[in-house]
Amino acid sequence: MDQMFNLAPVVENGDDHRRCVWVNGPVIVGAGPSGLAVGACLRDQGVPFVVLERADCIASLWQRRTYDRLKLHLPKQFCQLPKMPFPEYFPEYPTKRQFIDYLESYATHFDIDPRFNECVQYAKYDETFGLWRVKTVGQGPNKPEVEYVCRWLVVATGENAECVVPDIDGLANFNGKVIHSSEYKSGESYRGKKVLVVGCGNSGMEVSLDLSNHNAQPTVVCRSSVHILPREIMGRSTFELAMLLMKWIPLWLVDKILLFFAWFLLGDMQKYGLKRPNIGPLELKNKQGKTPVLDIGALAKIRSGDIKVVSGIKSFNANSVELIDGETVEVDSVILATGYRSNVPSWLQEGEFFNKNGFPKTPFPSAWKGKSGLYAVGFTRKGLAGASFDAMKIAQDIGQVWKHETKQMKLTAPRHRRCISTF
């Protein structure tokens, strides 16, 4: 059981009680794959911890905000978390349900029991006492407030905490249904409908493919350039091949090889309205965090005309959209596949380690550790493999201090701490 102690209640405004909880170890904010990975590695080090999660389940992005047909885009060996591989009987690209089952089994195996429905309002470092103060508000009807006090804070809310909804001229006046791709589940309810998908990343392409498979009429907006790569090259994962090549040759040359195979296997995509960026896919990912699209069938639908590609949007009308090239397209529904962003700046009161966009200022592989016991996991733009790397480094770092101080405490007389109860 994680070691936590209730301190004396704090009275605010004379009648508002807030519990103050001492955490004998780190507080991990976020119970997604990144937070679970840190918890498992800390458990292996013998370090107690508390995981705070605003939703009512682990991996809420996967459980609540993904479409039904979703599968991992990378082979399972690149997506498994530390110290527990995927079951051998799982396919190379596990389904959404299989991945969620894996995460739930992972949490059970490592005895990770997050405190659900606790939304962090702020986290700030108390210079006077050398401790972090993390205030949460419950999501239930009574909305109880709790302040956690800890020595270490692990930010594991990830790159995709909040939906990005662009401000598009006239969208508020559009008469049809408008949702973010996080709300999309299946194309079943869109049969026969003219659907505009705004965004041509992996989500936009896969939603468009799913819509087409359900006999909808999708049109995808490709405002800027995009890299589209085959998911596999010569029977091997494109990602796996890239990782292998980078062990021997520079990144720019790997990009050249990937682009050659993309041209050879997929052909010239510019004639379909899909322009490639000027820099290579891996370099673009490293510099701007833009992930290349791994094609799983959408490109064939674009070639056949089942999925139409259009340029950027100028404005919406009641039942149509006007494009920047002057074309007007009739639309029944709109799906905004416009991505996600970090929400760290909204709650973490710290300006040295994280930038204004909610990402560590220090690049990988040193983006996992800040000052004063602050850590970050899952912000490397390198997927679950990057999160696993961060998790292991964080647990080793905290574990060294924990083991040393625990050993020292055993050599001294026990100190008394005033507390009311123990969880």
C-alpha positions in Angstrom: 0.0 0.0 0.0 1.3 3.5 -0.9 2.3 5.4 2.2 0.3 8.5 2.7 -0.6 10.4 5.8 -3.5 12.8 6.5 -2.3 16.0 8.0 -4.5 18.3 10.1 -7.3 19.7 7.9 -6.8 23.2 6.5 -9.6 25.7 7.1 -10.2 28.2 4.4 -12.6 31.1 4.6 -13.6 29.8 8.1 -15.8 26.9 6.9 -14.3 25.3 3.8 -12.3 22.2 4.8 -9.6 20.8 2.5 -7.6 17.6 3.2 -3.9 17.9 3.1 -2.1 14.6 2.3 1.6 13.8 2.7 2.8 11.4 0.0 5.8 9.4 1.1 7.2 9.2 -2.4 6.4 10.9 -5.8 3.1 12.1 -7.1 2.4 11.0 -10.7 -0.1 13.2 -12.6 -1.8 11.1 -15.3 -2.8 7.4 -15.5 -2.1 6.9 -19.1 0.6 4.6 -20.5 3.3 7.0 -19.4 2.1 7.3 -15.8 1.6 3.5 -15.6 5.1 2.9 -16.9 6.6 5.2 -14.2 4.5 3.5 -11.5 5.7 0.0 -12.6 9.4 1.1 -12.6 9.0 2.7 -9.2 7.3 -0.4 -7.8 10.3 -2.4 -9.0 12.6 0.0 -7.1 10.5 -0.3 -4.0 9.5 3.3 -4.0 5.9 4.2 -2.9 3.9 6.6 -5.1 0.4 8.0 -5.8 -1.1 8.3 -9.2 -3.7 11.1 -9.8 -6.1 10.8 -12.7 -8.9 13.3 -13.7 -10.9 10.6 -15.5 -12.6 7.6 -14.1 -10.3 5.0 -15.7 -6.7 4.4 -16.8 -5.7 5.4 -20.4 -8.8 7.6 -20.8 -7.6 8.8 -24.2 -7.7 5.2 -25.5 -10.8 4.2 -23.7 -12.9 7.4 -24.2 -11.5 9.3 -27.2 -10.5 6.9 -29.9 -12.4 5.3 -32.8 -13.4 1.7 -32.9 -11.2 0.5 -35.8 -8.0 1.9 -34.3 -5.0 -0.3 -34.1 -1.4 0.5 -33.0 0.4 1.9 -36.0 3.7 0.4 -34.9 4.5 -3.2 -34.2 3.8 -4.3 -30.7 7.5 -4.7 -29.7 7.9 -0.9 -30.1 4.8 -0.1 -28.0 5.1 -2.4 -24.9 5.8 -0.8 -21.5 8.8 -1.7 -19.3 9.0 -5.0 -17.5 5.9 -6.6 -19.1 5.7 -7.5 -22.9 2.5 -8.0 -24.8 1.1 -11.5 -24.8 2.7 -13.6 -27.5 -0.7 -14.4 -29.0 -1.4 -10.7 -29.7 -1.1 -9.8 -33.4 1.8 -7.6 -34.6 -0.5 -4.6 -34.6 -2.8 -4.9 -31.6 -6.3 -3.5 -31.7 -7.6 -0.8 -29.5 -9.4 -3.3 -27.2 -6.3 -5.5 -27.0 -4.1 -2.5 -26.0 -6.6 -1.4 -23.3 -6.7 -5.0 -22.0 -2.9 -5.0 -21.9 -2.8 -1.7 -19.9 -5.4 -2.9 -17.4 -3.4 -6.1 -16.9 -0.3 -4.0 -16.5 -1.8 -1.9 -13.8 -3.1 -4.9 -12.0 0.2 -6.8 -12.2 2.2 -3.9 -10.7 -0.5 -3.0 -8.2 -1.1 0.5 -9.6 -4.3 1.9 -8.1 -4.8 5.5 -9.3 -6.9 8.0 -7.5 -9.5 8.6 -10.1 -11.8 11.6 -10.7 -9.2 14.0 -9.2 -8.4 16.9 -11.5 -5.2 18.8 -10.7 -5.9 22.5 -10.3 -2.3 23.5 -9.7 1.1 22.1 -8.8 3.7 24.4 -7.4 7.0 24.1 -5.6 7.2 25.5 -2.1 10.7 26.9 -1.8 10.4 27.4 2.0 9.9 23.7 2.7 11.4 22.2 -0.4 8.3 20.3 -1.3 5.7 20.2 -4.1 2.1 21.1 -3.4 -0.5 19.5 -5.7 -4.1 20.7 -5.3 -6.9 18.5 -6.8 -10.6 19.0 -7.1 -12.9 15.9 -7.2 -15.0 15.3 -10.3 -18.0 14.0 -8.2 -21.0 16.0 -6.9 -19.3 17.2 -3.7 -16.1 18.1 -5.5 -13.8 17.6 -2.5 -10.5 19.4 -2.5 -7.2 17.7 -1.6 -3.7 19.1 -1.4 -1.0 16.5 -1.8 2.4 17.4 -0.5 5.4 15.5 -1.9 9.1 15.6 -2.6 8.9 14.5 -6.2 6.4 15.4 -8.9 6.2 13.3 -12.1 4.2 15.0 -15.0 2.7 12.2 -17.1 -0.3 14.0 -18.7 1.4 13.6 -22.1 1.3 15.3 -25.4 -2.4 14.6 -26.1 -4.2 15.9 -23.0 -6.5 18.4 -24.7 -8.3 18.5 -28.0 -7.3 21.2 -30.5 -10.3 22.9 -32.0 -9.4 25.5 -34.6 -11.2 28.8 -35.0 -12.6 28.6 -38.5 -14.6 31.4 -40.0 -18.3 30.6 -40.2 -18.1 27.2 -38.5 -20.5 28.4 -35.7 -23.1 29.0 -38.4 -22.8 25.6 -40.1 -26.1 23.7 -39.8 -24.6 20.2 -39.8 -23.0 18.1 -37.1 -19.5 19.1 -36.0 -17.4 16.9 -33.7 -13.7 16.5 -32.9 -12.2 13.2 -34.0 -12.0 12.3 -30.3 -15.8 11.8 -30.4 -15.8 9.7 -33.5 -16.4 6.0 -33.1 -17.5 4.6 -36.4 -18.7 5.6 -39.8 -22.0 3.6 -39.4 -24.1 6.7 -38.6 -22.6 8.6 -41.6 -23.8 6.3 -44.4 -24.6 8.3 -47.5 -23.5 11.5 -45.8 -21.0 14.1 -47.2 -18.4 14.4 -44.5 -15.6 16.9 -44.4 -12.6 15.7 -42.4 -10.4 18.6 -41.4 -6.8 17.4 -41.0 -4.8 14.8 -42.9 -2.6 13.2 -40.2 -2.9 9.6 -39.2 -6.3 10.2 -37.5 -7.7 12.2 -40.4 -6.7 9.6 -42.9 -7.9 6.7 -40.9 -11.3 8.3 -40.1 -11.7 9.1 -43.8 -10.9 5.4 -44.6 -13.5 4.3 -42.1 -16.1 6.6 -43.5 -15.5 5.4 -47.0 -15.8 1.8 -45.8 -19.2 2.6 -44.4 -20.3 4.1 -47.7 -20.1 7.8 -46.6 -18.6 10.4 -49.0 -15.5 11.8 -47.2 -13.5 14.8 -48.2 -10.3 15.4 -46.4 -8.7 18.8 -46.0 -5.0 18.9 -46.6 -4.0 22.4 -45.8 -0.3 21.9 -45.7 2.2 19.3 -46.8 2.3 15.8 -45.4 4.6 12.8 -45.5 2.8 9.5 -46.3 4.8 6.3 -45.9 3.9 2.7 -46.4 3.3 1.0 -43.1 5.6 -1.9 -44.2 8.5 -2.1 -46.6 9.5 -5.5 -47.9 7.5 -7.2 -45.2 9.1 -5.3 -42.4 7.7 -2.4 -40.4 8.8 1.0 -41.9 9.5 2.2 -38.4 11.5 -0.9 -37.6 13.5 -0.5 -40.8 14.2 3.2 -40.0 15.4 2.3 -36.5 17.7 -0.3 -37.9 19.2 2.0 -40.5 19.8 4.8 -38.1 22.2 2.5 -36.2 24.5 2.6 -39.2 23.8 5.7 -41.3 22.9 9.4 -40.6 19.2 10.4 -40.3 19.2 12.5 -43.5 20.2 9.4 -45.5 17.6 7.3 -43.8 15.0 9.9 -44.8 16.2 9.7 -48.4 15.8 5.9 -48.4 12.3 6.1 -46.8 11.2 8.7 -49.4 12.5 6.5 -52.3 10.5 3.5 -51.0 7.5 5.8 -50.5 7.7 6.9 -54.1 8.4 3.4 -55.4 5.5 1.7 -53.5 3.0 4.5 -53.3 3.7 6.6 -56.4 3.5 10.3 -56.9 0.9 11.6 -54.5 1.1 15.3 -55.5 -1.3 14.8 -58.3 -3.9 13.9 -55.7 -3.4 17.1 -53.7 -0.9 15.6 -51.2 2.3 17.6 -51.2 5.4 16.4 -49.4 7.3 18.7 -47.0 10.7 20.0 -48.0 12.5 18.1 -45.2 12.4 14.4 -44.6 9.9 12.6 -42.4 12.2 11.7 -39.5 13.8 15.2 -39.4 10.4 16.8 -39.5 9.3 14.5 -36.6 12.4 15.5 -34.5 12.1 19.2 -35.2 8.4 19.9 -35.2 6.8 16.7 -33.7 4.8 16.1 -36.9 4.4 12.3 -37.3 4.4 10.9 -40.9 1.2 9.2 -42.0 1.6 5.4 -42.2 -0.8 4.3 -45.0 -3.2 1.5 -44.2 -5.5 1.8 -47.2 -6.6 5.5 -47.4 -4.3 6.2 -50.3 -5.9 3.6 -52.5 -9.3 5.2 -51.7 -7.9 8.6 -52.7 -6.7 7.2 -56.0 -10.1 5.6 -56.7 -11.9 8.9 -55.9 -13.7 7.4 -52.9 -11.9 9.9 -50.7 -11.5 13.4 -52.1 -8.6 15.7 -51.1 -9.1 19.4 -51.0 -7.0 22.5 -50.1 -7.5 24.7 -47.0 -10.7 26.2 -45.8 -11.7 29.8 -46.3 -15.0 29.8 -44.5 -18.1 27.7 -43.7 -21.7 28.5 -44.8 -24.9 26.9 -43.6 -24.6 23.8 -45.6 -21.3 24.0 -47.4 -17.6 25.1 -47.1 -15.7 27.5 -49.3 -12.1 26.6 -49.9 -9.1 28.9 -50.4 -9.0 28.0 -54.1 -12.5 29.3 -54.5 -14.3 25.9 -54.8 -17.5 25.3 -52.8 -18.2 21.9 -51.4 -21.6 20.8 -50.0 -21.2 19.2 -46.5 -23.5 17.3 -44.2 -21.1 16.8 -41.3 -17.7 17.9 -40.1 -15.1 15.9 -38.2 -12.1 17.9 -36.8 -9.1 15.7 -37.0 -7.0 18.6 -35.7 -5.0 16.8 -33.0 -4.3 17.4 -29.4 -2.0 19.5 -27.2 -0.3 19.4 -23.8 -2.3 21.0 -20.9 0.7 21.3 -18.6 0.8 25.2 -18.7 -2.8 25.3 -17.3 -1.9 23.7 -14.0 1.9 23.4 -13.5 3.2 26.7 -11.9 6.7 26.4 -13.2 8.5 28.3 -16.0 12.0 26.9 -16.2 11.7 23.3 -17.3 8.5 23.4 -19.5 8.0 25.8 -22.3 4.8 27.7 -23.0 3.5 24.9 -25.2 3.8 22.4 -22.3 6.8 20.5 -23.5 10.2 20.2 -21.8 12.7 22.8 -23.1 15.5 20.2 -23.0 15.5 17.8 -26.0 15.5 14.0 -25.9 17.2 12.1 -24.3 17.5 14.6 -21.4 13.9 15.8 -21.3 12.9 13.6 -18.4 14.4 15.5 -15.4 14.0 19.1 -14.2 15.0 20.7 -10.9 13.6 20.4 -7.4 12.3 16.9 -7.9 10.4 17.6 -11.1 10.2 14.9 -13.8 8.4 14.5 -17.2 7.5 11.3 -19.0 5.8 11.0 -22.4 6.8 14.3 -23.9 9.6 13.2 -26.2 7.5 12.9 -29.4 8.9 9.4 -29.7 5.8 7.4 -28.8 5.6 4.7 -26.2 9.3 3.7 -26.7 10.3 7.2 -25.6 7.9 7.1 -22.6 9.4 3.8 -21.5 12.9 5.3 -21.7 11.8 8.2 -19.6 10.0 6.0 -17.0 13.1 3.8 -16.4 15.4 6.8 -16.0 13.0 8.6 -13.6 12.5 5.5 -11.4 16.3 4.8 -11.3 16.9 8.4 -10.3 14.3 8.5 -7.5 15.1 5.0 -6.5 18.8 5.7 -5.8 17.8 8.6 -3.4 15.0 6.5 -1.8 17.2 3.5 -1.1 20.1 5.6 0.3 17.8 7.6 2.6 15.8 4.6 3.7 19.1 2.9 4.6 20.2 6.0 6.6 16.9 6.2 8.4 17.2 2.6 9.6 20.5 3.5 11.2 18.9 6.3 13.2 16.1 6.4 15.8 12.7 6.8 14.3 11.2 10.2 14.3 7.6 10.9 15.2 5.2 12.5 12.7 1.9 14.0 13.7 -0.8 12.4 11.6 -4.4 11.5 11.9 -4.7 8.4 9.7 -2.9 6.3 7.1 -4.1 5.1 3.8 
